[in-house]
């Protein structure tokens, strides 16, 4: 459905809860499905890098594993990235996975290496359920706001990622190139469910991948539906 439908629906949901509802403006969540083995992907990776510098965007790069070959193994590829893309492909009624593919807010697709988000789309208000991330004493605390009257099931998802990396690619379609990757997802973990009630989760930083330098939390409709909340923060010392 159009993005404005979801914005309107969420505004009504929050308004129905009166003063008890906790809401905040959330960033646009842009997920890129990419691979170091794909020659069409570097321009999309560079665009994601530019988006990652914006405060109104949460940009995440999911490196899929189906491009891996004896010539080159993408060191950031994860089966979970391929599984997440596959679910989006099915949800959006597409015929097959491909790279590069952008998914915006869990709702819409942007095609290929030349995809661009319009400034108008980025500037539109995106009310969302309030999420807060804090780091203290080696632990992450994730607080989820309340939205009384909400009935649909959502998942609270913790994503760890590496802000920037360079890779000298020795083989495959990008052989001989040095690739720059941004906000590379290193893990994804469902912390629990949410049905409108406030709550919190605690996660040891040491349980995250050692190369993670930042984390994000997503509130997403169960079944990988629309994203209703998002927040991120850098890790103070990394996950090591």
Steps between C-alpha positions, in 0.01 A plus 500: 500500500614862454725639771248773583246229593732357763589845635130587531420164663775540757391856582148370565637216710704735717220753529263228621725438797475862618770629727619146582641442154870565454607597148797652326609584151700208364761480225425350160633144507684408179619141464736414215549139391841486341813291442869556437465243221254715303646750252178708505511550876784752568294805387216390729747445785636853446147643505427316824819652639368848424166416658680371811622854570144632535330522837157443343604165346596167653694328222588130531690279255410131497762298313341188348685172455374376162769692311781315679718289270841335496629823344381723785327456836341818636632516856187683612249262344249342737228239447269722707539776239389264223208377713390856575508595134308186406223591743473850355488357147206282600325775696525746209395246238829505308618206293858461624785647704753726332772747591511786557153533648379768740206456737363815665324481838414134436234614253636597161777406260753711315657342195865461424824691512349835394230511766452837669269600780334833435561783743123531530472140618778549753349824627154354565425461872522143618333466837598181672495316827767641728817294531805581709844339508746552784832337588607465859741270678551269207129461429252641253161607626223521243184682607183468293221755537133426545220536244178404679239360266751344264400140426739376232802294598846650447854381560772693678815437295857582597743549212875537543707650220844617392502866402768480230738251343732476200565173319755420230310257279722238340250319276150486358320779317672767711844342492781755526280767660502641851143519622363733766213364708283691748277402791563132435265279700685250718210351696124518537316380809130499588482610863129446548150599398305824545124560490478858617632470852816676613797292603874457493769250413859467623774354278867450594726687259740204518234282334525703177747419220850626576511723190172680573545874555133607520155362571146569389164392630201454271136456589358306207165337439528125545569322174739775389230754436511880533752655737330705775806614694876530463796631697878457490817586689873445480658254742736677737778240482377255236377153587841366601 
